[in-house]
């Protein structure tokens, strides 16, 4: 039975790594629901947060395949109840008093007010940002954009410093930094 899973992949920030990771998923016919990339808490290590809907066996196989990539240090799989997860949505809507009332009721930030439009920001789960979009549609939504999911694990289940390859990566970084200082 398909369920939602959040994959977190830690890698070097190299050209082509995103393609390698997504190829693993597409080869298994798994659609990416959401994908975000960013710097991680460890300097020089990049973080991918990928949301997929698949079965448990398939997700475990994908994680093992992703970890075989040279530039990947570690990949983790979590269920939604194991993480704190949020998205950001931006809405450009017609300026209207009813919209301003909705803003107050739904904990929405106003980012910009123009002569005939308002740009709003809502942080929340997909359901919350989608629900607000549906409420705003009757008032004229001109533009809508939503980020991918970002997620933090609730429990301390891994330390990146203990992942294979991270210590070696840090030594190389330090050696490179020292070499640059001597030049």
N, C-alpha and C positions, 0 to 999 in steps of 0.2 A: 504494500500500500504506500502510495506517495505521501511524503510529509515535507514540510519546509525544513531546510538545513542552512546554517550559516557557516561558510568555509572562511577561515582566516589563514592567509598564506604570507609568510615572511620570506623575503628574497633580497638579492642585490637589486639595485635600481638600474637595470640594463635594458637596452633596446631589444625588443622582441620577446621579453619574458611574458608580457601580457598575452601575446599571441600564443605562446606555448601553453599557458595555463588554460586559455579559453578553448584551444584545440582539444585538450583532454576532455572537456565537457561536451563539446559538439560531437566528438567521435562516439560518445556514449548517448547521443541524442538527448542531452539534458539542456533545457533552455535556462539562460541566466535571467533571473527576475530582477536582480539589482547587482551593481558592481561599483565599488568605490576603491580608489587607491590613495595612499598618503604615506607620509613619513611615519615611522613607528616611534615608540618610546626609546628605541636604541638607535643612536646616531648612525646614519649610513644604511640602515635596514629599511626596506620598503614594505608596506603592508597592503594587502588586497583583502577586501571584505566582499564575499560573493554569496548572494542568496539564490538558492535553487530549490526546486520541488522535485524530489525523486524518492527512490526506495533506499532503505538502509544499506543493502549490499552494494548497490551501485555507488553510493556516496563514499563508502569506505574504499572501494577500488579506485575511485577518482583521486582521493586524497593520497593514496599510495603512489599512483602514477605521477601526480603533481610533485611529490617529494623526490622523485627520481630525477627531476630536472636539476642540472648542475648549479644553477643560480639560486635555487630554492633551499632555504635553510630548514624550514619546518612548515607543515600545514596542519591545521586543526579543523575538526568538524564539531559543530554545536547545534543543539535544538534551540528554538526561540526562548524557551523557559530558562535556558542556561546563560542568556546574555541580556544586557540592557541595550536596546536597539532603538534608533531614531532616524528620521528623515527630515529634511527641510523642504518646504514647498513655497514657491513664490507665485503670487497671483496679481495680475494687472487687471483691475476692474473699473467699470464706470463709477464715477463719483456719485454717491447717492446716500441720503440719510439712513436708509435701511441697512446699507452696507456698513456704515459706521456703527450701528447698533450691533450687528453681527460680530464685528471686531471685538467689542467689549465682552460679548457672551462666550467667545471661543478662544480667548487668550492669544490673540493675533497681534503681531507688531506691525505698525505702519512704518514702512521704510521711506516712502516718498508720496507727496501729494501734489498732483499737477492740477491744471485748470479743470480738466474733465476726466481725470483718472486718479486712482489710488493704487500704490504697489504695497501688497501685504506679504508678511512672512508668517508661516505657521510651522512649528516644530512638533513632531509627533510620529505616531505609527502610521503606516500606509492608510489604514482605515480612517483615521482622524483627518488626514490631509485630503483624502478622497471625499469624505463626508462634507468638509467645508467647501470643496470645489462644487459639489452638487447643490449646496445651499446658495452659492454665489452665482450659479449659472443664470437664474432668472434676472439678475441685475446686470448682466453683460460682462462675461469674462473675456478679455481681449487676448491675454497670454497666460499660460500656466507652465511652470517647470518644477520638477521634483527631483531631488538628489537621490542617489542610491542610499541604501541603508548603511549606517555606521553602527558598529556594535562593540561593546566591551564585555568581556567575560565576567560573570558575577563572582565566581570563586577563583582562588589562586590555584590554577591547575597546571600552569606552565611558567617557566622562567626562560626568557629568550637567551639569557646568558649561559644557560645549560644546554642549549640546542647544539647539536653537532654543526661544526663549521662557523659558528658565530665567534668563538674565541680566536680561531685562525683568521677570520675576516678582520677582527679588531687589531690583531698583531700586524697584518698587512697595512691597515690604515695608519697605525702608529709609525711603522717603518717609513711609509710614504711621506707622512707629515715631517718626520725627522730629516729625511732626505731633502725635502723642500726647504727646511730651515737652514741647512748647511750650504745651500747654493747661494 
